[in-house]
Structure formats: C-alpha cells, structure tokens
Amino acid sequence: MHDRLTPPAAAMGLRFLEDFLTLAQTGNFSRAAEERHVTQPALSRRIKSLENYLGVELIDRTSFPITLTAAGISFRDSGIDIVKSLRAARRAAREIGAEDRSIVRIATLHSLAIHYYPHYYQAFHGAVGPFKVHMLCENMHNCLQAFLEGSCHYLLVFSNPAVPLFLTSTNYPYLLIERDHLVPLCAPGPKGTPLHPLPGGPGSPRPYLSYGPNSYLGKVVDEVLHAQRHQAFLETRYVDDLAESIKSMAKGGHGIAWLPRKTALAEIETGALVPAGDDRWAAPLEVRIYHRTSFSEVFKKVANSYIQKRAPG
C-alpha cells in the first residue's frame, strides 16, 4: 500500500483489536476480511502483527474453522472490554471537546477530492452559503473505517456494482451525485494512435500501471479484466494507490492506466492521453455520498439541482 496519511498508533491498535474480534466471531479469515473491508492477506498480516506485539499466538491455524488458543480466548474477553471502553472514551471526548459544529467532515479518496469535490462545493456553497469542510483523504479502507467509526459525517466515494461497498442503504443512506466511467488510457504514438493498445499478445504484453492491492479502483479494474476472460496481456510496470501518480506515468508513455474519465479530461482534450481500448475495457462508476443519518431536505435539493445540471455520464 502507498498510504499518504498514516493513522495514529492508537487508531491502528483499535483497528487491529477489531480485526481480531471479528475473526474470533466469524471463525473464518475470508468472511472476517470481507466484514472489515480488507483483503484476506492484509487481515492475516494484521492478526500476525497483533500476535507479535503480544508475544503469543491467539489463533490455532491448524483447525477449520479456525479456533482461538487459550491465550486468544482470554485476550478476546479483555479485547471486547477494551474496545467498548475506547469507543465510549472517544464519544465522551468528542462531546466534551467538540470543535466548531459548523465544520463538515468528509472522508474521500484523493482523486475525488482533487477532481470532483470542488465542483460540488461550489454548488452547495451557492445554495446554502459558506461552510467549513474538513477533508480526510485516504484509501477506501481508511475512509470506510473513519465513516463507520463516526469520525466523519459524510463518505464521498466511487461505486461500481461489481465491487459492492457492503453499506446498506437502510443504515447508511446515500445520494447519487454523478456518473463517470473508468477508462483505459495511455500516451499516443507518433501518429496519434495509442502507444500501448489493448489487448496485446503473448509475445507483446502491454505495460500496465496498476493500483495497489487494497485500492477500490484496482478491484474494479480486476472485474473488467475478469469480464473479458483475461484476454488482455498485461505486464505490471508500476503500482500506486493514487490515480494522479498513475496518470503521470501514463502521460510519460510508461503504460496503460485505468482512470476515472473526469480525472483525465484535460489530458484527453489535449491529446496527451488517448483510449487504449474500446468500451469493452471500461467500467461504469457512480459518485456517491453516504451519510450516517437521513439527508436534510436542503442537502437533497442542492444535490438534485447539481445532478440535473450535469450532462449524462
């Protein structure tokens, strides 16, 4: 992973505890990873880090479903109390030392903060007047964690039906703000045609600029390639969680990058980037904003007004 913002150690400790308690409850690494919105290898590493810190094994990995060791059972009982206490202390601290109530906290991805949110802010500002915004720009996992833990009021994210977020609309209502597409782009060759056209071949794999393993957009790309029965011949040359970094590499002619179209509009219009493949290699994206409670009528009005002004995506 290439996280640009590292969570505080205390927050990481709480998350590792919650990882362990989820695993203890499900008895299954795969299911626990799904509930924690991380990959199974990432969850396994975090559980191992917790065991290394404690100096004991918590999980008996020789059984299926997995079971807890004696130390694991003891730590589970203590862990439940620790998590409850930390959450209660955090709520109390926020209530006592709450900062300006006019601040709106939004968890979002870097690409959304750079290329999408400024347009939304202008629309919202014009309708309801000035307001303060605190943006938490992180990877999808950390954004989800911040939102679910109550650190942020809103969650602004991409969504694709093939990669669900596991947030029920009943508990976490959302508004669809915009539609976009994730498209394969690369630098043009001398004649303006793509320098690295899809799908490539066994003897001429195309250089691939990939998102990290925990990146949401990376998972969407994986689904695109799966839908095409993996007929693309790609060779990974670069890995990064940030769409901006991947776009820079693509502009330099270093490979194919799957980018939300809006993040590369300027480059597409100037010809600095061209499609590396047709619509078969693209995927629809929705830009959604989630809230922990019902949206106000004012918010709905502003959002709907913005949507109506947008051309079809």
N, C-alpha and C positions, 0 to 999 in steps of 0.2 A: 504494500500500500504506500501511497505517497501523500499522506495527510499533511496539510499545511498548518493546521491548528491542532496541537496535541492537547487532549483533555487533561485536567488536573489529575494528579495521582489518586486523590480521594475518590474522584468520579470513576476512574478506571477500576479502583478497588471495589466500589459498589457494583459496577457492571460485572466484574468477574464473579462476585458473590451471586449476583442474579443469574449469571450463566450457570453456575454450579447448581443452584436451587432448581432451575428449570430442568436441567439434566437429571437431577435426582427425582424430580416429579414425573418426567416422561419415561426415563429409563432407556432413552434412545438418542444417540448423538444427532441423527438426521432430523428427527422431529424437534429436538431442542434447538438445533441451529435454525430451523425454519421459524420457530416462535421468537427467537432472538434476532432474526433478520441478519444472520451472518452465514458464511459458508461453513460447512462441516469441518474442514481443516482449520479454519480460524477458531472455531469453538474449541476444538481439541487442543490447539496451542494455548488458548487462554486457560483452560482447565489445568493443563500441564504447568503453566506458569504459577497458578494458584497453589498447586501441589508442591512445586519447588520452593515457593515462598514459605509454606507451612512446614516443609521438610518431611511430609508423609504422603502416602498415596490415599486418595479419597475414593477412587473408583476401582472396582475389580473389573478389569477389561477382559478377563478370560471367560466371563459368563455372558449369555444373551437371553433376555435383555440384560443390560449392564446392572450391576448391583453396587451398593456402597460398602466400603470396608468399615470396620468398627470405628476407625477414626473419621470416616466420611459420615457415618450416622451421627456421631457426636457433633461434628462440625456443622452438619445440616441443621440440627436443632438450634445451635448457637447462631448460625447464619441467619435463620428466619428472624430471630430476635434482633440481630444487628441491623438487618435491612429495614425492619419496621422502625427501629429507633432512629436510624439515619434519615429515613423519609419523614418521620414526624419532626425531627430537628430541623430539617430543611424547610418544611412547611412553616414551622414556627418562626424561623429566621426571616423568611420572606414576608410573613405577615407583620412582624415587628419592624424590620428594617427595609420595608418595601420602598423602592425608589419611585420617582415621578410616575403616577398612574397613567399619564398621557403617553408614555412610551409603549410602542407596539413592538413585540419581539417576534421575529420571523426566522425560522430555520429553513435554509435553502441550499441548493447546490451553487457552486461558483459560477457556472455558465448561466444559470437563471438570474443570479444577482447582477451579472455584468450586462447581459443582452436582453433580458425580458423585464425585470422588475422596474427599471427606470421609467418605462412606458406606463406601467400600472400605477406607479407613484404619481405621475403627472395627472392621470385620470382621477385618481382618488383625491389628490390634493385639490384639484379644481372643484370637486363636488362637495367635500366635507371640510375644506380648509386645511391649514398646516397641522401636521402632527409629527411626532418624533418616532423614528424607526431604529431599532437595534437589530442588525442582520447577523445571524450566525451562519457563516458559510463553511460547510463541511461536506464530507461524503454522505451518501444516502443513509448508511447505518447510523452515523452520529446524529444526523438530522432527525431521524426517526426516534432515536433514544431521547434527544432533547425535547422533542414534542410529546412523547409518551410520558416522560418524567415531569412534564409541566413547566420546563424551563422556557418554553416559547408558547406564544398564543397561537401562532399560525405555522403551518408547514406548507411551503411552496415547492412543488416537485413535479417531475415528469411522470407520466404513467403510460404504460403500454399493456394491453390485455394479456399478452403472453407472459408478462412478468408482474403479477399482482403484488400489491403492497401489503395485503392482509390487514387492511384497516377497514372495518365495517362502516358503511355509511350511516348506520344507526347510532353507533357510538362516536364516530368521527365524521360529521357531515363535511362535504366539500362542494366547491363550486368549480365548474369547468371555465377557465379563463381564456384559453387559447388552444388552437390545434396547430401542430407542426409535423415535420417528418424528419426522421433520422436517415441521412443520405450518405452514400459513399462518395468521397471527393478526393481528388489528387491534383497535382500540378499538371499543366498542359505540356505537351511535347512541342517540337518546333512548328508543327502545322496546326496547333490548337486542339488536337485530339488528346485524349487522356494519356499521360505518360505511363500510367500503370492500369490499363483496362482490365476489368473483370471478365471472365473468371480466372484467367491464367491457365497454366497447364502443368502436368507433372514435371516437365523439364524446365519450366519457366514460372516458378511460383512468384506471386506478386508480393512486394514488401508491404507488410501490414503494421500500421501504427495502432496499437491496442490499448484499451482501457485496462486498469488494474482488475484483479480477480474479484474484488468486492464492489466494483463500480456498477451502478444501476444501468447506465448506458451500455456498458460492456456486456451485461446479461441480455439486453435487447439485441445487440449485435449477434450474440451467440444464437438467439432464437431465429434471427434472419438466416444465418448460415445453416442452421438445422432445417429450416423450412425449404431451403434449396438443396437439401440432401448432401450438404457439404461438398457441393460441386465446385466451390471456389478453391483455388490452390494458393494458399497464403503462407508467407513466412514472416513471423513476428520479428520486427526490427527495433521496436521501441514500445515501452509500456509506461503509461502515466494515467493518473486518475483525472487530470484536468483536461477538459476539452480544448482550452486555449493552448496548452502546450502541444497537444496532438495536432491542432490546426497549424501551428507554426512549423512543425516538422513536415506536414503535408505541403505547405506553401514552398518549402525548401526543396521539394521534389523527392523526399525520402520515403514516400509510400502512400498507401490508401488510408484515409481516416473517415470513420463514420461520425458525422457531426449533425446536431440539430440544425436544420437549414437556416434558421434565423441567426445562429451564431456565426454563419459564414456568408451572410447576404452580401456584404461589401466585397468580399473576395470573389464571389460568384459573378457579381455585376461587372467587376473589372476584368474578369477572366483569369485572375490569379489562381483560382481553383475551378475545376470542371468536374462534372459527374464521371465517376469511374465505372458506372454501370447503370442499367435502366431501373424501372420501378420495381422489378423483382427483388432488388437488393436494398430496397428502402423499407422503412417501418413507420407506422403512424405513431405520433406522440400527442398526448394531451398534457397541457399545463394545468395542474390542479392546485387549489389552495384549500387545505384542510383546517378545520377549527375544532377545538375540543367541545364546544357547546354550539348552540344554534347561531347562525349568522344573523346579524341585525338586518332590519329592512333597508337601512341606509346602505349597508355594505352590499346587499344583493342588488339594489338599484344601481349603484355605481358599477359593479362588476358586469351586470347585464348590459348597461349602457356601453361599456368598453367592448364587450363581445360583439354587439350589434354593429359597431363602427369598424370592426375588423373584416377584412376580405376573407372569403373562405380559404381554410388552410389546405 
